[in-house]
């Protein structure tokens, strides 16, 4: 019985957004200068003089293995895969951005658990549906490839973890209550990146956390997650 009400809510959201978008809009500031001031509060190292280039929504899976016969051991992580959507362009001029930012990851993860069309409708309604690229691991290196942008060379961040903090208790705990993966500060310390990006913050995580042990798990398994990736680089 939930399907009609859910569908109606999404349709209403899309209609409201269309009306709001039709209103006269103030001149847009250059870059993401407005949004940079609304970065979620965290204890990670500050970006300093770096410039915010993209804010991306990642929706995908955290990937794990349980290859040992000892079921009491914790799973090993083998990285993650996710599609990366541009949310920064719209949030930068959205007067409600401060309140939307904490909700986007959890809502996207929840909708993706119903099916792709529910998530697609939400992203389209909010103007977050531009797919810019993918997040994956190159061997053991977290990689963010924005190969769908018009920028040449395409922005490519190949980074390593340089700081971490637990996700806030208010974070979405995932589709089965598994918990939210930590927030991360990732930097390029090997000069492998290109396209003006070299630093990534993983923030506003939802789900994705591995179980405490391998008990009852397959040798390889995935846990759905969503997160925001705030991507920085040197000022142009």
Number of C-alpha atoms within 10 A of each C-alpha: 5 6 8 8 10 12 13 11 12 16 15 13 16 19 13 13 15 14 10 11 12 8 8 7 10 7 7 11 11 8 15 20 14 16 21 18 11 14 15 13 8 15 13 15 13 10 15 6 10 16 20 25 23 24 26 24 30 27 24 23 20 23 20 24 18 21 14 13 9 11 14 12 14 17 23 16 16 15 19 20 21 20 20 26 24 22 24 25 19 15 22 23 18 14 9 10 15 16 10 12 18 18 14 21 25 23 15 22 25 20 18 20 13 10 10 10 11 17 21 15 19 20 20 13 19 17 19 21 18 16 18 19 21 20 23 19 16 11 9 11 15 22 23 28 21 23 16 13 14 10 11 10 12 17 24 20 29 27 24 19 15 13 14 17 14 14 21 13 9 10 19 27 20 23 19 10 11 18 21 26 26 18 23 24 23 23 23 19 14 10 11 12 21 16 14 21 25 25 26 29 25 20 26 27 32 32 29 29 24 22 14 11 15 22 14 9 14 12 13 14 16 20 19 24 31 32 28 27 28 21 23 23 22 13 11 7
